[in-house]
Amino acid sequence: MQFLQLVISGIAQGCIYGLIALGFVLIYKATETVSFAQGELMMLGAFCGLAGLTMLGFPFWLTVIASIAAMALMGVVTERVVIRPILGQPAFSIVMLTIGLGYVGRGLITMIPGIGTETHTLPVPYKDVAWNVGGLVLSAEQVVIIAVTALLCLGLYAMFKYSKLGIAMQASSQNQLAAYYMGIPVKRLNGLVWGLAAAVAAIAGLLLAPITFVHANMGFIGLKAFPAAVVGGFGSLPGAIVGGLIIGIVESLSGFYLPEGFKDIAAYVVVLIMLMVKPNGLFGEKLRKKV
């Protein structure tokens, strides 16, 4: 029973890693660049939720919608104003730019008096609710994380499989030049992908906040989500979720069964093993592409 309890806790944490890793993969597939600002976008989404619930007095459902919409808009604007002008430059330049964006976001939050330097509780309706199922304790926070992640994955699958927008995004990710010649608005799609990645990060922040509280440094969890993307295969959306689950479960089990401190390095040990055994990740894309 203790083992199952740890696995469920690891799955819930792994879902958060997987959602942030989804942002890495979405941006990489669309623009072949890596955004290291996903953790900070998640943090900003959590602060948007905090502002909506405690300062503006919005109901919970409206706060969720407003936070996701605000972060999606921020993602689109960021791509248009900051990222697009330097596309075509060396990849290192774009990586450093996204790292800088993360620091700027964290710094701006920290500068807000009475908010940025404190730790806050997100007053969600299901806070501290739990069920006992055959001796297994299921907290509402964990159940909501797992359920929302599953629904989001189904929604993304349906979008990429059946909608014109999703099919156009797939075509653009495989070959931008060919997609452009076929009449697909590649630049506009890149902005939408950044907006989608920011919205997913905001969802991750709203799900994580009731468990770990809201604070300016919660974006550092993105450093655990990056290994999840590598383990699953950096070009695979399902791989991001699977990689997140693997990292979350390994981290949960190692924190209980292995010596203290190993939990903090478990994700990177898994990455090292994966790179030695299967460098492309579990669901890594083949070199051949089809448009």
SULRAZI-V920857 format. One record per backbone hydrogen bond with DSSP energy under -1.0 kcal/mol. NH is the residue of the N-H (numbers start at 0). CO is the residue of the C=O. If there is no record, write none. Layout:
BEGIN
NH|CO / NH|CO
END
This chain:
BEGIN
4|0 / 5|1 / 6|2 / 7|3 / 8|4 / 9|5 / 10|6 / 11|7 / 12|8 / 13|9 / 14|10 / 15|11 / 16|12 / 17|13 / 18|14 / 19|15 / 20|16 / 21|17 / 22|18 / 23|19 / 24|20 / 25|21 / 26|22 / 27|23 / 28|24 / 29|25 / 30|26 / 31|27 / 40|36 / 41|37 / 42|38 / 43|39 / 44|40 / 45|41 / 46|42 / 47|43 / 48|44 / 49|45 / 50|46 / 51|47 / 52|48 / 53|49 / 54|50 / 55|50 / 57|51 / 62|58 / 63|59 / 64|60 / 65|61 / 66|62 / 67|63 / 68|64 / 69|65 / 70|66 / 71|67 / 72|68 / 73|69 / 74|70 / 75|71 / 76|72 / 77|73 / 78|74 / 79|75 / 80|76 / 81|77 / 82|77 / 83|78 / 85|82 / 86|83 / 88|85 / 92|89 / 93|89 / 94|90 / 95|91 / 96|92 / 97|93 / 98|94 / 99|95 / 100|96 / 101|97 / 102|98 / 103|99 / 104|100 / 105|101 / 106|102 / 107|103 / 108|104 / 109|105 / 110|106 / 111|108 / 114|111 / 115|111 / 117|114 / 119|213 / 123|121 / 126|123 / 128|125 / 130|137 / 132|135 / 135|132 / 137|130 / 139|128 / 142|138 / 143|139 / 144|140 / 145|141 / 146|142 / 147|143 / 148|144 / 149|145 / 150|146 / 151|147 / 152|148 / 153|149 / 154|150 / 155|151 / 156|152 / 157|153 / 158|154 / 159|155 / 160|156 / 161|157 / 162|158 / 166|162 / 167|163 / 168|164 / 169|165 / 170|166 / 171|167 / 172|168 / 173|169 / 174|170 / 178|174 / 179|175 / 180|176 / 181|177 / 182|179 / 183|178 / 185|183 / 188|184 / 189|185 / 190|186 / 191|187 / 192|188 / 193|189 / 194|190 / 195|191 / 196|192 / 197|193 / 198|194 / 199|195 / 200|196 / 201|197 / 202|198 / 203|199 / 204|200 / 205|201 / 206|202 / 207|203 / 208|204 / 210|207 / 211|207 / 212|208 / 213|119 / 217|214 / 219|216 / 220|217 / 221|218 / 222|219 / 223|220 / 224|220 / 225|221 / 228|224 / 229|225 / 230|226 / 231|227 / 232|228 / 235|232 / 239|235 / 240|236 / 241|237 / 242|238 / 243|239 / 244|240 / 245|241 / 246|242 / 247|243 / 248|244 / 249|245 / 250|246 / 251|247 / 252|248 / 253|249 / 254|250 / 256|252 / 257|253 / 261|258 / 265|261 / 268|264 / 269|265 / 270|266 / 271|267 / 272|268 / 273|269 / 274|270 / 275|271 / 276|272 / 277|273 / 280|277 / 281|230 / 282|231 / 283|280
END
